[in-house]
Amino acid sequence: MVVDACARWWEEGRLLSVSSVTVAELLSLPGVTTTEADRLLRFARSFLTVAFDDHLAATAAMFRRSYGLKLPDAAIAATAFHFGATLASRDRAFRRVRQINLIEI
């Protein structure tokens, strides 16, 4: 499902990016084997990776305080907000963040 959506967006010529925090979350999923981690990393590297920095950390802290998000979710939302990007996610926690545009996949 996610891969299909990404493939369609690539075909449409959209710039796709991923937060470095998202990469860490993917690689730390419970039960991920080394082989699966390698595949996830190759998939993530097909996107423009946005590094998490102090500026994003300050915005993430504000989102965490305001919406009670977990730190990784707040960091991902901050990245989308900072770059004016649409966030594509299955995580319903992002619905609370009014400052971002969310596509639920």
C-alpha positions as CSV (number, residue, x, y, z in Angstrom):
1,M,0.0,0.0,0.0
2,V,2.7,2.5,1.0
3,V,5.0,1.5,-1.8
4,D,2.1,1.7,-4.3
5,A,1.3,5.3,-3.1
6,C,5.0,6.3,-3.4
7,A,5.3,4.8,-6.8
8,R,2.3,6.7,-8.0
9,W,3.7,10.0,-6.5
10,W,7.1,9.4,-8.2
11,E,5.3,8.9,-11.5
12,E,3.5,12.2,-11.0
13,G,6.9,13.9,-10.5
14,R,6.5,14.7,-6.8
15,L,9.6,15.3,-4.7
16,L,9.5,12.7,-1.9
17,S,11.4,13.2,1.3
18,V,11.7,11.3,4.6
19,S,12.9,12.5,8.0
20,S,16.0,10.9,9.4
21,V,13.8,10.2,12.5
22,T,11.4,8.1,10.3
23,V,14.4,6.1,9.0
24,A,15.3,5.3,12.6
25,E,11.7,4.3,13.4
26,L,11.6,2.0,10.4
27,L,14.9,0.3,11.3
28,S,13.9,-0.2,15.0
29,L,10.5,-1.9,14.4
30,P,10.2,-4.9,16.6
31,G,11.0,-8.2,14.8
32,V,12.8,-6.6,11.8
33,T,15.4,-8.9,10.6
34,T,18.8,-7.8,9.2
35,T,17.5,-8.6,5.7
36,E,14.3,-6.6,6.2
37,A,16.3,-3.7,7.7
38,D,18.6,-3.6,4.6
39,R,15.5,-3.5,2.4
40,L,13.9,-0.7,4.5
41,L,17.1,1.3,4.4
42,R,17.4,0.9,0.6
43,F,13.7,2.0,0.3
44,A,14.3,5.0,2.6
45,R,17.4,6.1,0.6
46,S,15.3,6.4,-2.5
47,F,13.8,9.5,-0.9
48,L,15.5,12.8,-0.1
49,T,16.5,12.4,3.6
50,V,16.0,15.4,5.8
51,A,18.3,15.5,8.9
52,F,16.9,16.3,12.3
53,D,18.6,19.4,13.7
54,D,18.2,21.9,16.6
55,H,15.8,24.1,14.7
56,L,13.5,21.1,14.0
57,A,14.0,20.0,17.7
58,A,12.6,23.2,18.9
59,T,9.5,22.9,16.8
60,A,9.2,19.2,17.7
61,A,9.3,20.2,21.4
62,M,6.4,22.7,20.8
63,F,4.4,20.1,19.0
64,R,5.0,17.6,21.8
65,R,3.9,20.0,24.5
66,S,0.9,21.2,22.5
67,Y,-0.4,17.9,21.2
68,G,1.1,15.3,23.6
69,L,2.9,13.5,20.7
70,K,5.6,11.0,21.3
71,L,9.0,12.5,20.5
72,P,9.5,10.7,17.2
73,D,6.0,11.7,16.0
74,A,6.7,15.3,17.1
75,A,10.0,15.3,15.2
76,I,8.4,14.0,12.0
77,A,5.5,16.6,12.2
78,A,8.1,19.3,12.8
79,T,10.0,18.3,9.7
80,A,6.8,18.4,7.6
81,F,5.8,21.7,9.0
82,H,9.3,23.3,8.6
83,F,9.5,22.3,4.9
84,G,5.8,22.9,4.1
85,A,5.5,19.3,3.1
86,T,2.5,17.1,3.1
87,L,2.9,14.3,5.6
88,A,1.8,10.8,4.4
89,S,1.3,8.5,7.3
90,R,-1.0,5.8,8.7
91,D,-0.4,7.2,12.2
92,R,-3.6,8.8,13.5
93,A,-1.7,10.8,16.1
94,F,-0.8,13.3,13.3
95,R,-4.5,14.2,13.0
96,R,-4.1,16.4,16.1
97,V,-1.4,18.7,14.5
98,R,-3.3,21.5,12.9
99,Q,-0.2,23.1,11.4
100,I,0.5,20.2,8.9
101,N,-1.2,18.9,5.9
102,L,-1.8,15.1,6.4
103,I,-2.6,12.4,3.8
104,E,-3.6,9.2,5.6
105,I,-2.4,6.2,3.6
